[in-house]
Amino acid sequence: MIKQILIYKIIRRDLAYFISMSLLSVIFLSCEKVIDLPLENAGSVIVIEGGITDQLENQIVKVSKTISFNQSNTFSGVKGAKVIVTSSQGQIINFPAASDGIYRSSRVRGAPGTTYKLEVTVDGKVYVATSVMPGTVRPDSITFKTLSIFGNSRVYPAIYYKDPGMIQNQYRYIIRLNSVFTADQVTEDRFSDGNATSDLITFEGDGVKKGDKVEIEMQSIDRNVFKYYYAISQIGGNAGPPVAPSNPDSNIDNGALGIFSAYSRTNLTVTLK
């Protein structure tokens, strides 16, 4: 399930918990009648997630709606949306519907340095986002490092690369362990601009074991996309205590949730011997 819906439901859950605990306090203190305060559902909101990569492939944009507090976490895909991406070089990419809420282009490749504009029309309302594709930064090598956490040793992958100097760079890592999604992490070059550096990818669980296959997708992303995923990581408590849940700032206008990202990427696979 997409993260925006999870965040939306966290907010509703926390609100319900706050109201419930407040009412219990009233009951225990006054010993008077119970007040039944219904929790109403907010109206649904359009959620858009998609991107353009520097790989020759079918590009994907997902269009859905948030679900109410009492519904199960299912993808509520929106039918009949019109999805178009245009580039600053004049390229027009159409995204016909592949299934409910899934819109897929023909095989196309994005170009670093190009600005891409997404337009999604739903029921006559147009949602627009733009993203600039950064240049590709390829890792030099991948190693494994051992960390001792509360007396337990765990092994995690570390990615080494040379950061391009004199420009602001942001990176996103998507990790799959034995083909199972494991981590989504972002970082920036605030303290490593132009230097040879490494990023350690940590995640919940027991780390990497001998024989485990680690798949790493390294993305170069623009600043707005970085801030969006960084906000999500803070809500989840990565690298510190979690912050109060809220919807991260989207680069999509007109009240939509989600993110549109033009990014370059490198995929690597390594097995711990």
Secondary structure, 3 states (H helix, E strand, C coil): CCHHHHHHHHHHHHHHHHHHHHHHHHHHHHCCCCCCCCCCCCCCCEEEEEEEECCCEEEEEEEEECCCCCCCCCCCECCCCEEEEEECCCCEEECCEEECCEEEEEEECCCCCCEEEEEEEECCEEEEEEEECCCCCCCCEEEEEEEEECCEEEEEEEEEEECCCCCCCEEEEEEEECCEEEEEEEEECCCCCCCEEEEECCCCCCCCCCCCEEEEEEEEECHHHHHHHHHHHHHHCCCCCCCCCCCCCCCECCCCEEEEEEEEEEEEEEECC
